[in-house]
Amino acid sequence: MPGWGADLDPANRPAVPMERTPPRLEHWHPERPPEQPNRGVEVLHSVERPGLTPVYGTTSPPRGLSGMIRRAAFRYSENDMRHWMILLLADRVDVGEGILEDLAHGHVPNLWKEMGLASEWRHNRVGLVRKAMILGALVGVAVWALKQRDRRY
């Protein structure tokens, strides 16, 4: 409609003072930040880059089976779907390793709360029941397959 929004008189538009090109930064020379010292922690990086970035995180280095899976993922380029799918698998395996580690230290995790199952039950019962049925079917097939294998040998 004429007179509304962008067609409004610039004197009456509240954003007009902010609609200007920001000034150029003069005497600005980008310099590469100093390299973060590597303290012997393995850092995975893309095959597309020749080395590490100047700053990186080392709070959770790759370890165990999930670390082996992550190393396999970083053999592929970041634009390859296999890279990301393998990393998703590694995350799921890492969750399982964390649960086993908790059990090894004598701490029984409260999966009902930690995985958000209480709110899932409250807000999405049908979805939770469907997931439980799929999990039950997968466990059942795995048990059946193991019993079949034992019968053969």
C-alpha atoms as one frame of an Amber mdcrd trajectory, in Angstrom:
protein
   0.000   0.000   0.000   1.463   3.371  -0.863   2.648   5.252   2.213   3.281
   2.100   4.263   6.528   0.278   5.087   9.308   1.026   2.592   7.106   3.571
   0.814   6.638   5.578   4.009   8.068   9.085   4.078  11.723   8.763   5.233
  11.133  11.460   7.858   8.572   9.173   9.546  10.497   5.879   9.269  12.193
   4.888  12.516  14.878   2.793  10.804  16.078   5.496   8.401  18.970   6.682
  10.598  20.291   3.107  10.735  19.979   2.543   6.973  23.451   3.569   5.980
  26.565   1.742   4.927  28.931   1.187   7.852  32.232   3.037   7.558  35.234
   1.179   6.240  37.804   0.040   8.755  40.998   1.837   7.909  44.460   0.541
   8.770  43.067  -2.917   9.489  45.397  -5.753   8.622  44.133  -9.206   9.550
  46.812 -11.268  11.223  46.639 -14.925  11.979  46.258 -15.470  15.741  49.091
 -17.294  17.484  48.848 -21.074  17.286  47.408 -22.873  20.295  50.052 -25.186
  21.734  49.238 -28.860  21.241  49.632 -30.637  24.557  49.744 -34.137  23.093
  45.974 -34.426  22.648  44.819 -35.921  19.353  42.797 -33.391  17.361  40.849
 -34.544  14.319  40.666 -32.118  11.426  39.259 -32.014   7.922  41.148 -33.523
   5.008  40.406 -30.301   3.139  42.707 -28.249   5.345  46.461 -28.756   5.493
  46.789 -28.334   9.253  45.031 -27.408  12.441  43.176 -24.164  12.899  44.897
 -21.713  15.261  42.368 -22.402  18.048  40.605 -25.706  18.689  38.919 -27.605
  21.478  40.563 -30.455  23.362  37.986 -31.122  26.095  36.901 -34.471  24.702
  39.580 -36.107  22.588  38.605 -39.216  20.596  38.768 -42.376  22.693  37.525
 -45.944  22.587  35.300 -47.338  19.870  33.673 -43.952  19.232  37.143 -42.467
  18.656  37.938 -45.157  16.107  34.672 -44.389  14.334  35.443 -40.640  14.385
  38.875 -41.254  12.868  37.163 -43.201  10.081  34.770 -40.270   9.502  37.630
 -37.814   9.085  39.015 -39.814   6.174  36.171 -38.349   4.118  35.664 -34.769
   3.006  33.207 -32.562   4.863  31.020 -32.349   1.780  30.623 -36.143   1.762
  27.495 -37.427   3.505  29.459 -40.413   4.849  31.551 -38.018   6.971  28.499
 -36.682   8.819  26.626 -39.984   9.079  29.677 -41.692  10.558  30.055 -38.825
  13.047  26.395 -39.263  14.057  27.054 -42.967  14.602  30.129 -42.099  16.685
  28.007 -39.824  18.877  25.503 -42.640  19.510  28.306 -45.063  20.335  29.831
 -42.459  22.679  26.538 -42.286  24.599  26.621 -46.064  25.032  30.250 -45.925
  26.157  29.338 -43.244  28.696  26.578 -45.410  30.138  28.929 -48.392  30.384
  31.569 -46.187  32.023  29.019 -44.987  34.594  28.083 -48.595  35.356  31.771
 -49.547  35.679  32.210 -46.816  38.308  29.184 -48.035  40.265  26.842 -45.235
  39.167  23.527 -46.375  37.751  22.342 -43.651  35.378  18.737 -42.517  35.554
  18.012 -42.962  31.855  14.359 -42.014  32.297  15.332 -38.485  33.317  18.642
 -38.092  31.477  17.148 -39.002  28.104  14.062 -36.843  28.619  11.689 -39.783
  28.635   9.452 -38.222  31.308   8.668 -35.229  29.104   8.402 -37.520  26.075
   5.804 -39.564  27.984   3.984 -36.382  28.970   3.964 -34.729  25.535   4.417
 -37.503  22.933   3.185 -40.855  24.293   2.469 -42.336  20.883   5.982 -41.550
  19.662   7.569 -42.963  22.818   5.547 -46.179  22.593   6.494 -46.502  18.917
  10.203 -46.056  19.766   9.919 -48.606  22.581   8.270 -51.126  20.248  10.981
 -50.647  17.624  13.693 -51.054  20.265  11.978 -54.170  21.610  11.756 -55.630
  18.110  15.448 -54.926  17.456  16.477 -56.522  20.755  14.224 -59.499  20.014
  15.757 -59.972  16.558  19.264 -59.705  18.033  18.504 -62.323  20.714  16.935
 -64.617  18.113  19.946 -64.217  15.813  22.354 -65.042  18.650  20.374 -68.159
  19.544  20.375 -69.260  15.894  24.130 -68.795  15.759  24.608 -70.877  18.902
  22.544 -73.719  17.415  24.784 -73.898  14.362  28.000 -74.352  16.343
